Amino acid sequence: MRLSSLEGLSSFALLGPGFGRGPWLLVTDLRETSGETTLVYSPFESGGLEPRRLRGVVQPVDLELDVVARPIGVRLPTEGYHQAVARIREAIAAGDVYQVCHCLLAPIEPAGGAEVLALMCRRGIPRFAAWVRLPWGEELVSASPELFFETRGRRIRSEPMKGTAAPGATAALLASEKDRAELAMITDLVRNDLAQVCRPRSVHVSCERRLVELSYALQAVSDVEGELASGATALEALAALHPGGSVTGAPKGAALAMIRELEQGPRGAYCGALGLLTANRATFALLIRTAATTGHGWTYGVGSGIVYDSDADAELEELRTKVGALLCPTPSSS
């Protein structure tokens, strides 16, 4: 199937290999439902309590990326960024919060969803690549590398991601106490969130820190696992975990209050969750590295965790590294 052939469909979800641990999956004939659910979409602001539930027909596809990846201009809106970091550091010093994930929504040039996905896949298929066109007109394209959570029978696992460095900076990322502390805080938050829906004393951290190498960045990740309590469902797990700790901060309630104070508007799809539910299995991606349509065109979200030791200029460099998911390589790097 050609990527370009999807442009004519009114609604669908094209899902990358991480959702099914195999080929691309295409979900068609999407329609909202309150019963049996195939696809779950939960914007950042929904809190996971009222996700959009859809039914559809799932089929594996052999996808041909026949759309040429062209450069798409992106403008990182940095006005007021230094002041926001300073405000967060003041709140941390006052003991109001420990960490806040502060995000920017960068406008990008007009493009079709196929063009955006082709650009995000030009150096390899992201684990949770997705192009989704929802029945009510919302559209998103994601190159997310982050597993929000997955269930296999009664087992549940989350892979919070915190700490980013440019390619080749492995030693610096491993040596960074700031990045190590950020990940430790978020890992503990996810462990506490999972405990709400898991059997007592079953939640544990199976890996405190490991590095994932992407084409444009290095990422630090931990692994948190547990056993779902009797009767607990994937949708109840979503309600307990969403919004994800790696895109909020800690404590979550205080971090969310600062996000509402400092960010210019709702994140929407960015930092939300997208999940595929099949028999005895659910897989949810955290929608980072994600572009989405709004009433004013496409935006692409980037963010970083701010702690007391954060330097605003260094945080901006991290955001520029993350924008790399949406940039074409220069001729000298090809």
C-alpha positions, 0 to 999 in steps of 0.5 A: 500500500502506498502512503499517498493513497491514504490522503483520500480517506476521511478517517484512519489510523496508520500505526508503526511497528511498536503498536503491533510488534510487527508490520505497519497496521492500518485501522479504517472505518473509525467510529466513536463507541462506548462499547468494544474499543479498538483505538483510544485517543486521549489529548493531554488535557483530558486527564485520561478519564474521558478518552475518545474511544473508537472502533475500526477494522485492523489490518497489517499493511506493507507500506511504501513510503512513496512521498518525498520527504521535503524540508518543512520549516519550523519556528521555535517560539522562544519568547519568554522562555528564560522567564518561564524557566526562572519562574519554575526554579523559584517555585522549586526553591520555595518547595512548591514543586520538584520538576516541571516539564515545560513545553512549546508548540512550534508552528510548522509550514503547511503540509499534508499528513503524508509529507509530515510522516515521510519526513519523520521516517526518512532516517528510519521508522520510529517505534510508535510512528503514527498518522491519525485522521479522526472522524471529527477532523482532528489530525496528528502525525507522531514519531514517538519513541516512548512507550506510555504503557502496555498490558499483556494479560495481567502484566503492565509495563511503562517506559518513562523517558527523561534525559536527552542528548545529541547523538554521540554524547553518550558519556555526557548523558551518562555522567549528567547527575541532573538528567539522572535525577530527573529520570529517578523522580519521574520513575518514582512518579510512574511507580506510584501511578501504577500502584493505583491499578496494580496488585499490592507490592507487585510494582517494581523498577526492573531497570533504573536507567538505560539509553536508547539511540535514535537517529537524531538524539540519545534518550534515557529510559527506565522500565517500571512493571507490575501486575494489574489488580483483579478486574483492572482494565487498560482504560483504568490504567490510562486513567491512573497514568495519564497525563504521563509523568515524563511530560508533566513533572513531579509532584504531578498536581503541582506540575500541572498547575505550573503548566497551566500558568506558564504555557500559552495554550492547551497542548492537545494531541501533543503529550497525549496518549494513543492506544491500540487495544486487541485481544488480551493486549493493549499498547499505548504510546505517549505522543511526544515528537508529534505534529497536530492540526489546529484551527491555525494549521500544524504545530509541533510540540517540544519540551524538557524537564526543568529542575532547580539545576536547569540552565535555560540556554541548555534547555533550549539546546535540548529542544532544538535537538528534539526538533531534529525529528522534523528536519531533513539531514543536510547533504553532508550528513547523508 
